[in-house]
Amino acid sequence: MQAIPIIALTGYLGAGKTSLLNHVLRSPQARIGVVINDFGELNVDAMLVTGQVDEPASIAGGCICCLPDDGGLDDALSKLADPQLRLDAIMVEASGLADPVAIARIIRFSGVDGVRFGGLVDVIDAASHFDTVDVSSVAPARYGAASLVVVNKLDQFPQRCRPVALERVKHRVRESNPHAIVLGAIGGQIDPTLLYDVAASHDEPGQLSLRELFVDTMTNVPAHGHNHVHADSVTATSNGCIDPSALVDLLEEPPAGVYRLKGAVAVQYRASVRTYVVHLVGTSIHIASAPLSVPTNCLVAIGIDLDPNEVRVRLDAALRPRAGPAPAASVRRLQRYRRLSI
């Protein structure tokens, strides 16, 4: 069984978080668990997500970052992490008053089994952001917590002005977070492939999709909708055992534009061969022991405006087979991330 990614969805009041959530939930075959946090006794936001969630869980009465001992969130995540639900991802839509930095910390250090941090998506209202949120000479701390920044409501600008509006936000985000991916959107419509994998209908519940991981070698991910940027995908494969240091180098410094990276690899350590599943979201690295042997090493990079040749060269280098056991120091680098991922 693979850990379910928890994707935090933040944004100031009215930025378009619920629009983005509803768009993502409309993805074909998606099974998404949702935690919606509203500030107040009446969870109004939960009513806006209508008929699209199998197992919703709501937290009312305050911001997630203010809940006592974070127990409310952990209870909701525990419910949704039940393997019988066969969820592809869990999305946590925070109150517009919540602090993204605190939310990222709470999710990263959640004690719930069977889940992993899947990134923090911060939604920005392109028309009002610099009048309501980014109003100081110092960039807001929320930029540093974000894995993906969605500059929403670009349709409120004339077509010729949209690149300038998007670039202004990119420049500010880069001041404190050079690793975050920044993209524009209308109506919260982003490619769901940036956030999670949708399991094929014939896959076994809870298992890594071998069809997707080892067979599909997409160069472009199809879009869902008409107003969002398509995500790009590059796949590389190899046979044999790899050098784990080369893989960790790739995960720590991915190619430009890569937001997610996933795959499975084999490593020879002493006389045994160990297999691992790897995930990268933004700067968050998750490595776990694979439940089955890996017939083929495979890595898939997903992002925006990728240079396919550059990305493939980097993936091939990480998957280059090596003869004999991997050096102990290389295995320790990989095992360090595996321990942190437990």
C-alpha positions, 0 to 999 in steps of 0.5 A: 500500500502506498501513502495517500498524499495530503494536499493543502489548499490555502488562499485569502478570502475570495481567492478561488480555493473552492472553485479550484477544489470543485474543478479538481474533483470533477476529474474522471475516475478521481477518488478524493477525500476532502477536509474543509475548514471554515471559520465559524460554527456553520461550515458554509464552504462545505455546502459549496462542494456539492455531490462530488465527494465520497467521504467528506470530513469537515472541521468547524469552529476555527482555523486548522492552525488554531485547533487544540493539539491539531486533533480535529485534523488528525481525526478527519485524516484518520477517517479518510486514510482508511484503505477501504476508501481507496482514495487517490488523494486527500485535499484540505481546504483551509479557511481564508484566515488560516496561516499557510505556514502553520498548516504546512507544518501541521500536515507534515508532522501529522501522526496519521498512518498511511498518508504523506505531505502532497504539497501546499497549493496557495491560491492568489486573487490576481486582481486584488492580491497586492492590495490585500495580501502582499502589501509590504516591502517584505514578501509574505511568509506564505510564499515560503510555505507554498509548493504551487502558487496559482494566480487565479482570476486572470480573466479580470485583466485584458489578455495583453496584461495577463503575462505582466500580472503573472510575472509580478507575482512570480517575481515576489514569490521567487524572493523567498521561495525559488522552488515554488511553481507559479502558474496562472488560472481562470476559475481555478482550473489547473491540470489535476495531474499536477496534484495527484495520480488517478488510478486506472479502474482495473488497478488493485485497491491501494496498489501503485498503478503499474500501468501508469508507472511503467507503461504510459510514457506520455509527453503531454498530459491531457487537459480537463477543461479549457482555461488552464495550462497543460502539465507536461510529463517526461518518463524514463526507464532502465533495467538493473540496479541504480546508484541511490546517490544519483537518484537523491541528487535528482530529487534534491535538485530537480530540473526547472519546472518539475513540480512532481516526480514519482517512480520506483527503483531497485538498489543493490546493497551488499548481497540483496536487492531492495526496491523503493517507491519515490515521490517528490512534490515541490521540495518534499521528498518521500521514499518508501520500501516498495511492496513488490519487486520492480520489473523496470526502474521508472521515473516520471517528471511532471511540471510546467514548461519543461524542457523535455530533453533536459529533463530526460537527460537528468532522469536517465542519469538518475536511472543509469545502472551500476555494476555491483552493490551500491556504496554504503554512503549512497545507501545511507543518503537514500535511507535517511529520506526513507526514515524521514518518510515514515 
